[in-house]
Amino acid sequence: MLDDISLKILKILQEKARIPNVEVARQVEMAPSAVLERIRKLERQGFIDGYEVRLNPEQFDYRQIAFIKVQTSTVGDSPEVGQRLAEIAEVQEVHYIAGEDGYLVKLRVADTRELATIIREKIAVIQEVSATQTSTVLQTYKETARIPIRG
């Protein structure tokens, strides 16, 4: 179980991962060395998976988001199919979902022409894929990898 100080540190880091350690220490009213040790401990315990820069997709001409439901001919989760979908560069997320034995894939592309090419040349060619159903995003109101931290 995490104490209030560790939860506060996680909230601060999730908001701005590049915040200087001394600023985190100031906000939680602790010595910088103690905060650094807590952060390292949180990393070792697996509460912090890593740090990454969020790039603006539009600056790289990835304006189109699509969600593709991928149905397979196999019953149950097929890790090989999930892995092959995950290896497609434009794919951002792959989830095995309940209901109709399949995967939900989120990807970013330049436009619908590129989307069609990826479905045809990279997804449909996977042997176990029996059907796809695509939904394209018209407007995004929220997109985040942040999780709510209670406490």
Phi, psi and omega in degrees: 000139181269142177276174184298323180295313179298319177298318180295319177299316179297319178299316180297312182294324180293327179288318183209094186296335183269011180297136179298145181304322180295328178288320175300314180301318179298317183292328180260002177058053177224167176289143179305322180296322179291322178293317179300318178296320178296318180297316178299320178295318178298324176294313180298324181281354177088008177286332176249117180278331182162186181230139179213156177269134176266113179273151176281111185299329181293331178292342181248016179062038172248071186273337186261126173254140176221148172245127182239124173271119184251117177264145181240162178277348180271153178268129179086180181290133175243099183306329180295319179294313178303318180293319179296321176295319181294335181282349178287123189303322183284347181283129179259330181214145173225124180232131170278127186242152178281162176116280185241034180042085180194191184234147171249123186242131173252132177219162177236135179218174179289316186199180182292333177296314178294322177301312180299320179297316181295317178298313184289317189261344183238331182261308184296339181280350176290123190308317185282350181286122181255335180196156173227151174225120188249136171239127178261147182273130178267325181207136178251127178257335176204135175210119183204156172254001180291148174245147178290131178255117180274145175116000000 
